[in-house]
Amino acid sequence: MDSKKKPRILQKNIDFFIAALSQTPVTVWQEDPTGVYCEIGSGLIEMFSDTTIRVRNADGSKSHFDRDITMFQGIH
């Protein structure tokens, strides 16, 4: 049996709350013009609302992403 967990897609407010509280690293993905999802960032969730997620990047900078066009994946 494989002990590795699959990355988890974060979609609901509770998913973002748990990831922020547990300081779970996330990767951030958006579609390119051809419809392929590409990783555009990673870090820790600092803030979330119904429309926006703020991620603190590894260098300490902050990025804001629109929930409607962005996929967030928890890294275990």
PyMOL Python script that loads the backbone (N, CA, C, O; Angstrom):
from pymol import cmd

cmd.read_pdbstr("""\
ATOM      1  N   MET A   1       0.843  -1.185   0.000  1.00  0.00           N
ATOM      2  CA  MET A   1       0.000   0.000   0.000  1.00  0.00           C
ATOM      3  C   MET A   1       0.885   1.244   0.000  1.00  0.00           C
ATOM      4  O   MET A   1       1.831   1.332   0.783  1.00  0.00           O
ATOM      5  N   ASP A   2       0.586   2.197  -0.867  1.00  0.00           N
ATOM      6  CA  ASP A   2       1.370   3.425  -0.991  1.00  0.00           C
ATOM      7  C   ASP A   2       1.001   4.394   0.125  1.00  0.00           C
ATOM      8  O   ASP A   2      -0.172   4.726   0.301  1.00  0.00           O
ATOM      9  N   SER A   3       1.999   4.847   0.878  1.00  0.00           N
ATOM     10  CA  SER A   3       1.724   5.748   2.009  1.00  0.00           C
ATOM     11  C   SER A   3       1.669   7.218   1.595  1.00  0.00           C
ATOM     12  O   SER A   3       1.330   8.075   2.411  1.00  0.00           O
ATOM     13  N   LYS A   4       1.998   7.517   0.342  1.00  0.00           N
ATOM     14  CA  LYS A   4       1.954   8.907  -0.122  1.00  0.00           C
ATOM     15  C   LYS A   4       0.516   9.341  -0.347  1.00  0.00           C
ATOM     16  O   LYS A   4      -0.290   8.590  -0.896  1.00  0.00           O
ATOM     17  N   LYS A   5       0.200  10.554   0.080  1.00  0.00           N
ATOM     18  CA  LYS A   5      -1.137  11.104  -0.126  1.00  0.00           C
ATOM     19  C   LYS A   5      -1.165  11.854  -1.446  1.00  0.00           C
ATOM     20  O   LYS A   5      -0.165  12.433  -1.870  1.00  0.00           O
ATOM     21  N   LYS A   6      -2.321  11.837  -2.086  1.00  0.00           N
ATOM     22  CA  LYS A   6      -2.502  12.606  -3.310  1.00  0.00           C
ATOM     23  C   LYS A   6      -2.680  14.074  -2.943  1.00  0.00           C
ATOM     24  O   LYS A   6      -3.232  14.386  -1.889  1.00  0.00           O
ATOM     25  N   PRO A   7      -2.217  14.977  -3.803  1.00  0.00           N
ATOM     26  CA  PRO A   7      -2.498  16.400  -3.559  1.00  0.00           C
ATOM     27  C   PRO A   7      -4.007  16.618  -3.539  1.00  0.00           C
ATOM     28  O   PRO A   7      -4.749  15.967  -4.275  1.00  0.00           O
ATOM     29  N   ARG A   8      -4.444  17.531  -2.697  1.00  0.00           N
ATOM     30  CA  ARG A   8      -5.877  17.787  -2.525  1.00  0.00           C
ATOM     31  C   ARG A   8      -6.239  19.151  -3.107  1.00  0.00           C
ATOM     32  O   ARG A   8      -5.584  20.153  -2.818  1.00  0.00           O
ATOM     33  N   ILE A   9      -7.273  19.179  -3.917  1.00  0.00           N
ATOM     34  CA  ILE A   9      -7.770  20.429  -4.487  1.00  0.00           C
ATOM     35  C   ILE A   9      -8.563  21.154  -3.404  1.00  0.00           C
ATOM     36  O   ILE A   9      -9.442  20.564  -2.776  1.00  0.00           O
ATOM     37  N   LEU A  10      -8.255  22.431  -3.187  1.00  0.00           N
ATOM     38  CA  LEU A  10      -8.980  23.254  -2.223  1.00  0.00           C
ATOM     39  C   LEU A  10     -10.050  24.034  -2.975  1.00  0.00           C
ATOM     40  O   LEU A  10      -9.754  24.730  -3.947  1.00  0.00           O
ATOM     41  N   GLN A  11     -11.300  23.915  -2.521  1.00  0.00           N
ATOM     42  CA  GLN A  11     -12.392  24.604  -3.196  1.00  0.00           C
ATOM     43  C   GLN A  11     -13.305  25.354  -2.240  1.00  0.00           C
ATOM     44  O   GLN A  11     -13.719  26.478  -2.524  1.00  0.00           O
ATOM     45  N   LYS A  12     -13.616  24.740  -1.116  1.00  0.00           N
ATOM     46  CA  LYS A  12     -14.577  25.320  -0.179  1.00  0.00           C
ATOM     47  C   LYS A  12     -13.860  26.184   0.856  1.00  0.00           C
ATOM     48  O   LYS A  12     -12.661  26.030   1.087  1.00  0.00           O
ATOM     49  N   ASN A  13     -14.611  27.090   1.471  1.00  0.00           N
ATOM     50  CA  ASN A  13     -14.029  27.941   2.517  1.00  0.00           C
ATOM     51  C   ASN A  13     -13.385  27.110   3.624  1.00  0.00           C
ATOM     52  O   ASN A  13     -12.331  27.480   4.140  1.00  0.00           O
ATOM     53  N   ILE A  14     -14.007  25.993   3.991  1.00  0.00           N
ATOM     54  CA  ILE A  14     -13.442  25.158   5.050  1.00  0.00           C
ATOM     55  C   ILE A  14     -12.094  24.584   4.626  1.00  0.00           C
ATOM     56  O   ILE A  14     -11.206  24.432   5.464  1.00  0.00           O
ATOM     57  N   ASP A  15     -11.920  24.262   3.340  1.00  0.00           N
ATOM     58  CA  ASP A  15     -10.631  23.767   2.840  1.00  0.00           C
ATOM     59  C   ASP A  15      -9.543  24.820   3.029  1.00  0.00           C
ATOM     60  O   ASP A  15      -8.439  24.514   3.478  1.00  0.00           O
ATOM     61  N   PHE A  16      -9.873  26.077   2.676  1.00  0.00           N
ATOM     62  CA  PHE A  16      -8.898  27.158   2.816  1.00  0.00           C
ATOM     63  C   PHE A  16      -8.622  27.466   4.286  1.00  0.00           C
ATOM     64  O   PHE A  16      -7.487  27.764   4.658  1.00  0.00           O
ATOM     65  N   PHE A  17      -9.656  27.394   5.116  1.00  0.00           N
ATOM     66  CA  PHE A  17      -9.495  27.632   6.550  1.00  0.00           C
ATOM     67  C   PHE A  17      -8.543  26.604   7.165  1.00  0.00           C
ATOM     68  O   PHE A  17      -7.626  26.963   7.903  1.00  0.00           O
ATOM     69  N   ILE A  18      -8.764  25.338   6.858  1.00  0.00           N
ATOM     70  CA  ILE A  18      -7.913  24.278   7.406  1.00  0.00           C
ATOM     71  C   ILE A  18      -6.479  24.417   6.906  1.00  0.00           C
ATOM     72  O   ILE A  18      -5.538  24.261   7.684  1.00  0.00           O
ATOM     73  N   ALA A  19      -6.301  24.711   5.615  1.00  0.00           N
ATOM     74  CA  ALA A  19      -4.954  24.879   5.067  1.00  0.00           C
ATOM     75  C   ALA A  19      -4.242  26.066   5.717  1.00  0.00           C
ATOM     76  O   ALA A  19      -3.049  25.989   6.009  1.00  0.00           O
ATOM     77  N   ALA A  20      -4.970  27.160   5.943  1.00  0.00           N
ATOM     78  CA  ALA A  20      -4.366  28.342   6.574  1.00  0.00           C
ATOM     79  C   ALA A  20      -4.015  28.043   8.033  1.00  0.00           C
ATOM     80  O   ALA A  20      -2.927  28.389   8.494  1.00  0.00           O
ATOM     81  N   LEU A  21      -4.918  27.412   8.746  1.00  0.00           N
ATOM     82  CA  LEU A  21      -4.709  27.108  10.162  1.00  0.00           C
ATOM     83  C   LEU A  21      -3.556  26.122  10.367  1.00  0.00           C
ATOM     84  O   LEU A  21      -2.752  26.280  11.287  1.00  0.00           O
ATOM     85  N   SER A  22      -3.482  25.114   9.512  1.00  0.00           N
ATOM     86  CA  SER A  22      -2.447  24.089   9.652  1.00  0.00           C
ATOM     87  C   SER A  22      -1.140  24.459   8.942  1.00  0.00           C
ATOM     88  O   SER A  22      -0.158  23.719   8.995  1.00  0.00           O
ATOM     89  N   GLN A  23      -1.150  25.630   8.273  1.00  0.00           N
ATOM     90  CA  GLN A  23       0.029  26.091   7.529  1.00  0.00           C
ATOM     91  C   GLN A  23       0.466  25.059   6.484  1.00  0.00           C
ATOM     92  O   GLN A  23       1.657  24.805   6.306  1.00  0.00           O
ATOM     93  N   THR A  24      -0.509  24.475   5.805  1.00  0.00           N
ATOM     94  CA  THR A  24      -0.251  23.518   4.736  1.00  0.00           C
ATOM     95  C   THR A  24       0.186  24.271   3.485  1.00  0.00           C
ATOM     96  O   THR A  24      -0.538  25.157   3.030  1.00  0.00           O
ATOM     97  N   PRO A  25       1.341  23.950   2.915  1.00  0.00           N
ATOM     98  CA  PRO A  25       1.754  24.598   1.670  1.00  0.00           C
ATOM     99  C   PRO A  25       0.769  24.279   0.540  1.00  0.00           C
ATOM    100  O   PRO A  25       0.219  23.180   0.471  1.00  0.00           O
ATOM    101  N   VAL A  26       0.562  25.247  -0.328  1.00  0.00           N
ATOM    102  CA  VAL A  26      -0.309  25.063  -1.486  1.00  0.00           C
ATOM    103  C   VAL A  26       0.431  25.460  -2.755  1.00  0.00           C
ATOM    104  O   VAL A  26       1.330  26.300  -2.735  1.00  0.00           O
ATOM    105  N   THR A  27       0.033  24.840  -3.852  1.00  0.00           N
ATOM    106  CA  THR A  27       0.480  25.293  -5.164  1.00  0.00           C
ATOM    107  C   THR A  27      -0.711  25.985  -5.823  1.00  0.00           C
ATOM    108  O   THR A  27      -1.866  25.674  -5.530  1.00  0.00           O
ATOM    109  N   VAL A  28      -0.413  26.919  -6.710  1.00  0.00           N
ATOM    110  CA  VAL A  28      -1.427  27.759  -7.352  1.00  0.00           C
ATOM    111  C   VAL A  28      -1.335  27.523  -8.860  1.00  0.00           C
ATOM    112  O   VAL A  28      -0.252  27.581  -9.442  1.00  0.00           O
ATOM    113  N   TRP A  29      -2.484  27.255  -9.483  1.00  0.00           N
ATOM    114  CA  TRP A  29      -2.546  26.894 -10.902  1.00  0.00           C
ATOM    115  C   TRP A  29      -3.569  27.747 -11.634  1.00  0.00           C
ATOM    116  O   TRP A  29      -4.638  28.046 -11.102  1.00  0.00           O
ATOM    117  N   GLN A  30      -3.229  28.138 -12.868  1.00  0.00           N
ATOM    118  CA  GLN A  30      -4.182  28.817 -13.749  1.00  0.00           C
ATOM    119  C   GLN A  30      -4.026  28.267 -15.157  1.00  0.00           C
ATOM    120  O   GLN A  30      -2.967  27.770 -15.541  1.00  0.00           O
ATOM    121  N   GLU A  31      -5.111  28.369 -15.916  1.00  0.00           N
ATOM    122  CA  GLU A  31      -5.089  27.897 -17.302  1.00  0.00           C
ATOM    123  C   GLU A  31      -4.307  28.848 -18.188  1.00  0.00           C
ATOM    124  O   GLU A  31      -4.403  30.067 -18.047  1.00  0.00           O
ATOM    125  N   ASP A  32      -3.527  28.278 -19.108  1.00  0.00           N
ATOM    126  CA  ASP A  32      -2.858  29.104 -20.110  1.00  0.00           C
ATOM    127  C   ASP A  32      -3.829  29.295 -21.284  1.00  0.00           C
ATOM    128  O   ASP A  32      -4.933  28.752 -21.252  1.00  0.00           O
ATOM    129  N   PRO A  33      -3.441  30.055 -22.319  1.00  0.00           N
ATOM    130  CA  PRO A  33      -4.364  30.316 -23.435  1.00  0.00           C
ATOM    131  C   PRO A  33      -4.853  29.061 -24.161  1.00  0.00           C
ATOM    132  O   PRO A  33      -5.885  29.098 -24.830  1.00  0.00           O
ATOM    133  N   THR A  34      -4.115  27.944 -24.034  1.00  0.00           N
ATOM    134  CA  THR A  34      -4.538  26.712 -24.710  1.00  0.00           C
ATOM    135  C   THR A  34      -5.412  25.831 -23.823  1.00  0.00           C
ATOM    136  O   THR A  34      -5.834  24.755 -24.246  1.00  0.00           O
ATOM    137  N   GLY A  35      -5.692  26.284 -22.574  1.00  0.00           N
ATOM    138  CA  GLY A  35      -6.544  25.529 -21.673  1.00  0.00           C
ATOM    139  C   GLY A  35      -5.823  24.536 -20.779  1.00  0.00           C
ATOM    140  O   GLY A  35      -6.458  23.720 -20.111  1.00  0.00           O
ATOM    141  N   VAL A  36      -4.495  24.603 -20.767  1.00  0.00           N
ATOM    142  CA  VAL A  36      -3.695  23.706 -19.930  1.00  0.00           C
ATOM    143  C   VAL A  36      -3.365  24.415 -18.620  1.00  0.00           C
ATOM    144  O   VAL A  36      -2.927  25.565 -18.623  1.00  0.00           O
ATOM    145  N   TYR A  37      -3.578  23.718 -17.491  1.00  0.00           N
ATOM    146  CA  TYR A  37      -3.255  24.312 -16.191  1.00  0.00           C
ATOM    147  C   TYR A  37      -1.739  24.312 -15.983  1.00  0.00           C
ATOM    148  O   TYR A  37      -1.066  23.305 -16.203  1.00  0.00           O
ATOM    149  N   CYS A  38      -1.220  25.465 -15.556  1.00  0.00           N
ATOM    150  CA  CYS A  38       0.207  25.640 -15.283  1.00  0.00           C
ATOM    151  C   CYS A  38       0.375  26.169 -13.868  1.00  0.00           C
ATOM    152  O   CYS A  38      -0.407  27.002 -13.410  1.00  0.00           O
ATOM    153  N   GLU A  39       1.400  25.680 -13.180  1.00  0.00           N
ATOM    154  CA  GLU A  39       1.679  26.168 -11.835  1.00  0.00           C
ATOM    155  C   GLU A  39       2.246  27.575 -11.924  1.00  0.00           C
ATOM    156  O   GLU A  39       3.229  27.817 -12.624  1.00  0.00           O
ATOM    157  N   ILE A  40       1.609  28.511 -11.199  1.00  0.00           N
ATOM    158  CA  ILE A  40       2.057  29.906 -11.251  1.00  0.00           C
ATOM    159  C   ILE A  40       2.552  30.416  -9.905  1.00  0.00           C
ATOM    160  O   ILE A  40       3.002  31.557  -9.801  1.00  0.00           O
ATOM    161  N   GLY A  41       2.474  29.583  -8.878  1.00  0.00           N
ATOM    162  CA  GLY A  41       2.940  30.027  -7.573  1.00  0.00           C
ATOM    163  C   GLY A  41       2.772  28.955  -6.525  1.00  0.00           C
ATOM    164  O   GLY A  41       2.207  27.891  -6.777  1.00  0.00           O
ATOM    165  N   SER A  42       3.280  29.259  -5.330  1.00  0.00           N
ATOM    166  CA  SER A  42       3.119  28.360  -4.193  1.00  0.00           C
ATOM    167  C   SER A  42       3.395  29.137  -2.917  1.00  0.00           C
ATOM    168  O   SER A  42       4.008  30.204  -2.950  1.00  0.00           O
ATOM    169  N   GLY A  43       2.944  28.601  -1.803  1.00  0.00           N
ATOM    170  CA  GLY A  43       3.187  29.253  -0.525  1.00  0.00           C
ATOM    171  C   GLY A  43       2.153  28.842   0.493  1.00  0.00           C
ATOM    172  O   GLY A  43       1.562  27.766   0.403  1.00  0.00           O
ATOM    173  N   LEU A  44       1.939  29.720   1.471  1.00  0.00           N
ATOM    174  CA  LEU A  44       0.995  29.468   2.555  1.00  0.00           C
ATOM    175  C   LEU A  44      -0.180  30.427   2.453  1.00  0.00           C
ATOM    176  O   LEU A  44       0.007  31.607   2.158  1.00  0.00           O
ATOM    177  N   ILE A  45      -1.377  29.935   2.691  1.00  0.00           N
ATOM    178  CA  ILE A  45      -2.561  30.789   2.642  1.00  0.00           C
ATOM    179  C   ILE A  45      -2.569  31.691   3.866  1.00  0.00           C
ATOM    180  O   ILE A  45      -2.487  31.221   5.000  1.00  0.00           O
ATOM    181  N   GLU A  46      -2.668  32.985   3.622  1.00  0.00           N
ATOM    182  CA  GLU A  46      -2.734  33.969   4.706  1.00  0.00           C
ATOM    183  C   GLU A  46      -4.136  34.496   4.925  1.00  0.00           C
ATOM    184  O   GLU A  46      -4.525  34.802   6.053  1.00  0.00           O
ATOM    185  N   MET A  47      -4.902  34.602   3.837  1.00  0.00           N
ATOM    186  CA  MET A  47      -6.230  35.196   3.919  1.00  0.00           C
ATOM    187  C   MET A  47      -7.063  34.618   2.781  1.00  0.00           C
ATOM    188  O   MET A  47      -6.553  34.317   1.702  1.00  0.00           O
ATOM    189  N   PHE A  48      -8.364  34.470   3.054  1.00  0.00           N
ATOM    190  CA  PHE A  48      -9.259  34.047   1.977  1.00  0.00           C
ATOM    191  C   PHE A  48     -10.608  34.727   2.154  1.00  0.00           C
ATOM    192  O   PHE A  48     -11.033  35.040   3.266  1.00  0.00           O
ATOM    193  N   SER A  49     -11.259  34.942   1.034  1.00  0.00           N
ATOM    194  CA  SER A  49     -12.626  35.450   1.027  1.00  0.00           C
ATOM    195  C   SER A  49     -13.378  34.653  -0.031  1.00  0.00           C
ATOM    196  O   SER A  49     -12.834  33.706  -0.598  1.00  0.00           O
ATOM    197  N   ASP A  50     -14.612  35.026  -0.299  1.00  0.00           N
ATOM    198  CA  ASP A  50     -15.380  34.316  -1.318  1.00  0.00           C
ATOM    199  C   ASP A  50     -14.835  34.559  -2.724  1.00  0.00           C
ATOM    200  O   ASP A  50     -15.165  33.818  -3.651  1.00  0.00           O
ATOM    201  N   THR A  51     -14.010  35.582  -2.891  1.00  0.00           N
ATOM    202  CA  THR A  51     -13.513  35.919  -4.225  1.00  0.00           C
ATOM    203  C   THR A  51     -11.996  35.859  -4.371  1.00  0.00           C
ATOM    204  O   THR A  51     -11.495  35.692  -5.483  1.00  0.00           O
ATOM    205  N   THR A  52     -11.256  35.993  -3.271  1.00  0.00           N
ATOM    206  CA  THR A  52      -9.805  36.147  -3.353  1.00  0.00           C
ATOM    207  C   THR A  52      -9.081  35.288  -2.320  1.00  0.00           C
ATOM    208  O   THR A  52      -9.565  35.078  -1.208  1.00  0.00           O
ATOM    209  N   ILE A  53      -7.903  34.796  -2.721  1.00  0.00           N
ATOM    210  CA  ILE A  53      -7.016  34.079  -1.809  1.00  0.00           C
ATOM    211  C   ILE A  53      -5.684  34.823  -1.793  1.00  0.00           C
ATOM    212  O   ILE A  53      -5.141  35.147  -2.849  1.00  0.00           O
ATOM    213  N   ARG A  54      -5.153  35.097  -0.587  1.00  0.00           N
ATOM    214  CA  ARG A  54      -3.822  35.713  -0.478  1.00  0.00           C
ATOM    215  C   ARG A  54      -2.844  34.637  -0.014  1.00  0.00           C
ATOM    216  O   ARG A  54      -3.065  33.966   0.994  1.00  0.00           O
ATOM    217  N   VAL A  55      -1.752  34.489  -0.775  1.00  0.00           N
ATOM    218  CA  VAL A  55      -0.729  33.494  -0.495  1.00  0.00           C
ATOM    219  C   VAL A  55       0.576  34.199  -0.169  1.00  0.00           C
ATOM    220  O   VAL A  55       0.985  35.121  -0.875  1.00  0.00           O
ATOM    221  N   ARG A  56       1.237  33.758   0.917  1.00  0.00           N
ATOM    222  CA  ARG A  56       2.579  34.257   1.241  1.00  0.00           C
ATOM    223  C   ARG A  56       3.574  33.324   0.563  1.00  0.00           C
ATOM    224  O   ARG A  56       3.627  32.128   0.851  1.00  0.00           O
ATOM    225  N   ASN A  57       4.355  33.890  -0.335  1.00  0.00           N
ATOM    226  CA  ASN A  57       5.336  33.127  -1.096  1.00  0.00           C
ATOM    227  C   ASN A  57       6.551  32.804  -0.225  1.00  0.00           C
ATOM    228  O   ASN A  57       6.707  33.366   0.859  1.00  0.00           O
ATOM    229  N   ALA A  58       7.407  31.902  -0.697  1.00  0.00           N
ATOM    230  CA  ALA A  58       8.591  31.476   0.053  1.00  0.00           C
ATOM    231  C   ALA A  58       9.512  32.643   0.398  1.00  0.00           C
ATOM    232  O   ALA A  58      10.188  32.613   1.427  1.00  0.00           O
ATOM    233  N   ASP A  59       9.545  33.677  -0.457  1.00  0.00           N
ATOM    234  CA  ASP A  59      10.423  34.834  -0.199  1.00  0.00           C
ATOM    235  C   ASP A  59       9.766  35.876   0.706  1.00  0.00           C
ATOM    236  O   ASP A  59      10.342  36.934   0.960  1.00  0.00           O
ATOM    237  N   GLY A  60       8.551  35.573   1.196  1.00  0.00           N
ATOM    238  CA  GLY A  60       7.847  36.490   2.094  1.00  0.00           C
ATOM    239  C   GLY A  60       6.910  37.457   1.391  1.00  0.00           C
ATOM    240  O   GLY A  60       6.100  38.113   2.046  1.00  0.00           O
ATOM    241  N   SER A  61       7.005  37.557   0.071  1.00  0.00           N
ATOM    242  CA  SER A  61       6.089  38.430  -0.662  1.00  0.00           C
ATOM    243  C   SER A  61       4.695  37.820  -0.670  1.00  0.00           C
ATOM    244  O   SER A  61       4.523  36.636  -0.381  1.00  0.00           O
ATOM    245  N   LYS A  62       3.710  38.630  -1.001  1.00  0.00           N
ATOM    246  CA  LYS A  62       2.325  38.178  -0.996  1.00  0.00           C
ATOM    247  C   LYS A  62       1.739  38.285  -2.402  1.00  0.00           C
ATOM    248  O   LYS A  62       2.027  39.228  -3.139  1.00  0.00           O
ATOM    249  N   SER A  63       0.917  37.309  -2.756  1.00  0.00           N
ATOM    250  CA  SER A  63       0.231  37.303  -4.045  1.00  0.00           C
ATOM    251  C   SER A  63      -1.257  37.103  -3.799  1.00  0.00           C
ATOM    252  O   SER A  63      -1.651  36.352  -2.907  1.00  0.00           O
ATOM    253  N   HIS A  64      -2.080  37.778  -4.593  1.00  0.00           N
ATOM    254  CA  HIS A  64      -3.536  37.655  -4.509  1.00  0.00           C
ATOM    255  C   HIS A  64      -4.031  36.958  -5.765  1.00  0.00           C
ATOM    256  O   HIS A  64      -3.593  37.266  -6.874  1.00  0.00           O
ATOM    257  N   PHE A  65      -4.958  36.004  -5.579  1.00  0.00           N
ATOM    258  CA  PHE A  65      -5.482  35.241  -6.702  1.00  0.00           C
ATOM    259  C   PHE A  65      -6.996  35.222  -6.658  1.00  0.00           C
ATOM    260  O   PHE A  65      -7.598  35.127  -5.589  1.00  0.00           O
ATOM    261  N   ASP A  66      -7.608  35.313  -7.833  1.00  0.00           N
ATOM    262  CA  ASP A  66      -9.055  35.266  -7.990  1.00  0.00           C
ATOM    263  C   ASP A  66      -9.499  33.804  -7.941  1.00  0.00           C
ATOM    264  O   ASP A  66      -9.021  32.985  -8.726  1.00  0.00           O
ATOM    265  N   ARG A  67     -10.400  33.475  -7.036  1.00  0.00           N
ATOM    266  CA  ARG A  67     -10.849  32.089  -6.879  1.00  0.00           C
ATOM    267  C   ARG A  67     -11.550  31.556  -8.122  1.00  0.00           C
ATOM    268  O   ARG A  67     -11.525  30.352  -8.374  1.00  0.00           O
ATOM    269  N   ASP A  68     -12.176  32.435  -8.902  1.00  0.00           N
ATOM    270  CA  ASP A  68     -12.926  31.987 -10.073  1.00  0.00           C
ATOM    271  C   ASP A  68     -12.046  31.423 -11.188  1.00  0.00           C
ATOM    272  O   ASP A  68     -12.504  30.595 -11.976  1.00  0.00           O
ATOM    273  N   ILE A  69     -10.792  31.860 -11.261  1.00  0.00           N
ATOM    274  CA  ILE A  69      -9.936  31.445 -12.373  1.00  0.00           C
ATOM    275  C   ILE A  69      -8.679  30.710 -11.911  1.00  0.00           C
ATOM    276  O   ILE A  69      -7.776  30.463 -12.711  1.00  0.00           O
ATOM    277  N   THR A  70      -8.615  30.362 -10.630  1.00  0.00           N
ATOM    278  CA  THR A  70      -7.410  29.768 -10.074  1.00  0.00           C
ATOM    279  C   THR A  70      -7.750  28.465  -9.348  1.00  0.00           C
ATOM    280  O   THR A  70      -8.789  28.356  -8.698  1.00  0.00           O
ATOM    281  N   MET A  71      -6.858  27.483  -9.470  1.00  0.00           N
ATOM    282  CA  MET A  71      -6.994  26.229  -8.744  1.00  0.00           C
ATOM    283  C   MET A  71      -5.905  26.187  -7.676  1.00  0.00           C
ATOM    284  O   MET A  71      -4.757  26.548  -7.935  1.00  0.00           O
ATOM    285  N   PHE A  72      -6.268  25.750  -6.490  1.00  0.00           N
ATOM    286  CA  PHE A  72      -5.333  25.653  -5.367  1.00  0.00           C
ATOM    287  C   PHE A  72      -5.239  24.203  -4.944  1.00  0.00           C
ATOM    288  O   PHE A  72      -6.249  23.514  -4.802  1.00  0.00           O
ATOM    289  N   GLN A  73      -4.009  23.745  -4.744  1.00  0.00           N
ATOM    290  CA  GLN A  73      -3.779  22.349  -4.414  1.00  0.00           C
ATOM    291  C   GLN A  73      -2.928  22.263  -3.154  1.00  0.00           C
ATOM    292  O   GLN A  73      -1.841  22.838  -3.098  1.00  0.00           O
ATOM    293  N   GLY A  74      -3.415  21.550  -2.145  1.00  0.00           N
ATOM    294  CA  GLY A  74      -2.651  21.365  -0.917  1.00  0.00           C
ATOM    295  C   GLY A  74      -1.531  20.370  -1.126  1.00  0.00           C
ATOM    296  O   GLY A  74      -1.722  19.340  -1.771  1.00  0.00           O
ATOM    297  N   ILE A  75      -0.360  20.673  -0.581  1.00  0.00           N
ATOM    298  CA  ILE A  75       0.793  19.786  -0.692  1.00  0.00           C
ATOM    299  C   ILE A  75       0.943  19.068   0.648  1.00  0.00           C
ATOM    300  O   ILE A  75       1.068  19.718   1.687  1.00  0.00           O
ATOM    301  N   HIS A  76       0.931  17.759   0.635  1.00  0.00           N
ATOM    302  CA  HIS A  76       1.056  16.985   1.883  1.00  0.00           C
ATOM    303  C   HIS A  76       2.447  16.436   2.026  1.00  0.00           C
ATOM    304  O   HIS A  76       2.746  15.760   3.010  1.00  0.00           O
TER     305      HIS A  76
END
""", "prot")
cmd.dss("prot")
cmd.show_as("cartoon", "prot")
cmd.util.cbc("prot")
cmd.orient("prot")
